[in-house]
Structures are given as structure tokens and as C-alpha cells.
């Protein structure tokens, strides 16, 4: 009977204890940790455990919870600092990649502008080189024509002068006989006729070469020679000799002028040819330099295409990494905040239980 009463008293005490604890922890009754702690205290008191030992246990639990909270604070601080460093590195990588991308695009634009300018320059240089080639060919053709024309004309003058001198010798031989009226032999007559024909041919040949004033000498000479084929009048003979002498002088002057003109023409054409040759060399160097630069630019542009693709990829990947890291940090911060609230709740629960034990100890 006494045992039954004892069990009833203990049961009532236990029920009272659980009710008191539930009332004291009414805000945490549904909290898993709160329920566990109520059960711990209830069982201890139900079995007659020492309240001081229970208080020490609760204080130890509290100390461990505080230590765990501090450890979590440290870990969170370490994680936050590391995350900030990682984000800073990612941001620096992003900024560097964007800067590289901007620089590469600026260089690309600059090279494209230079490429366009060089392509125009190459076209202009090539057109100038083509003109130079035509000019050089024309200058050489003119020089060849000048040399050929000079050789022909110079020869004509020499032949004309020689013919004049032969006529001069013939006429002077006739005059050397000293007669008032020279009797013509058949050979002399033939020579005079041949000389007249020669002068006629020379006149026709030199009409394109000599000055008009010198051409006027031919006709009276030809007429005088024609007259002397029938009879030789000393006056006519002397007059023809004088005209031939003047003609020789005129021919020599004409030949000298021809040679001087030819020299000037050759000098001018040679200078032109030299200028064109120098211009050609300059254009060839300019063209070669431009073409080499075009190759360099094209090669660099191809390289930049690859670098821009890489920089774009780095920018995109880094942006995604920053987004992922930011999202992870937010999740970690939320998790840390939740844990901190939960840990503080657990500490509050233990504090209330300790207050309850203290109250029981004071009763």
C-alpha cells in the first residue's frame, strides 16, 4: 500500500514537473531541442537525480552551445573572408578580361582602319607602278627612235656634205683649165649630170632635215649644174662653186645643230628614264613594305579573333562564376543566420531550464 502511494506521489510529482516545464517553455514546446531537454530534466527528476548535477549538466550543455556558436561565428567569418577574397579575385579576373577585350577590340578597329588605308595605298602604288612601266616603255621607245632617227639624219648630212665636196672638186677642176668657155668632154658632161642628179636626191632627202634657208641653195645649184651640162660659163661656174661652199657650211651647221639637239634629247630622255627607274624602285619598296604590313596586320587580326573569342569566353565564364559564388554566399549566409537563430534558441531553452532548476533548489 505504501509503495503504491509512493508511486502515485512520484507520478503526480512527475506530471507536475512536466507541466511546469512545458508551461515555462511554452514558446519552445514544439522545438525538437526543447522537447528533448524537457524529457531530460523530467527523467532526471523522475528518477530522483541530483538537481545540482542536473544544473551542472545543463550549464555544460550551455557552455558547449556557446562554444559551438563561437566556432560557427569563426568559421562563418573565415568563410566570409575567403568568399570575399574569392569574389575579389573573380571580379579582378572579370575586369582584366573586360579590359583585355576592350583593348583587343580597339586594336582590331585600329588595324582594320590601317588595313583599309594600306589597301588603298597598295592600289594607288600599283596603279602608279603600271603608269611608270608604261612611261618607262614610252621613254625607251622614244630614246630608241631618237637614236635611230639621229643616225639616219646624221648619215644623210654626211652623205650630202660628201657629195657637195665631190661636186666642189669637180667644179674646181673645171675652173682650173682657165678658159673663158670650157669645152665639155663626154666624161665631164656625164659627171655634171650625175652631180646634178645627186643634188636633186640630196635636196629631197634633206627637206625633212635642214632649215628652209639652206634648202634655197639647192635649186640655183641644180639649175647651174644643168646649164653647165651644155656649156660651162666661168661666171656660172664660180657662182655654183660659191653656192656649194655656202651649202657645205649650211650642212655642217645643220649637222652640228642636229647633233646638239640629239644630245639634248638623249640627256632629257635619259634623265626621264633614270627618274622613272628611281620612281619604280621607290614604288616597289613602298609596295613591298605595304604588302608586308598587310600580311602582318592580317596575321594579327586573325590572332585577335582568337584572343577576342577567348576573352569573351573568360568574361562569360567569370560572370557565371561570380553569380554562382554570390548565390552560394547568400545560401551560406542564410544557413548561418538560421543556425545562429537556432543555436540562440537552444541556449535560451537551457537558460530557462537552469532558471527552473535554480528555483527548485531554492524551494
Helices and strands as residue ranges (DSSP letters): H 2-24, G 26-28, H 32-46, H 51-175, E 181-182, H 186-206, H 212-228, E 232-233, H 234-362
